[in-house]
């Protein structure tokens, strides 16, 4: 049992070291979908859609 506890402790140290090595990212999502009707003298009214935008920035 003691060997298993020691192994788990070492694995936890490795996991912590790996987490500290990689850069940390923060993800922020903003919905930018817009549906509306547009028209011009040359074109009849139609629906327009804009895609949803996403971004990720370093912490």
Steps between C-alpha positions, in 0.01 A plus 500: 500500500782741581650446155167584336470819706855599400424430133182713514692784666766494227234490228334804660835685494544422131145612423558828685831562319337439162215739583749773596702447181222566249365853445165576653217620278175669580213449257235763463201442274280775369199446284505736204213351305280764347194424292324785328339613179678720249385654178628741236326652199673240277438195720197369686507454877694200620621355825861540606694293752838561657698209643563450869850610601739330745837601641766363734754718678799412720455557874 
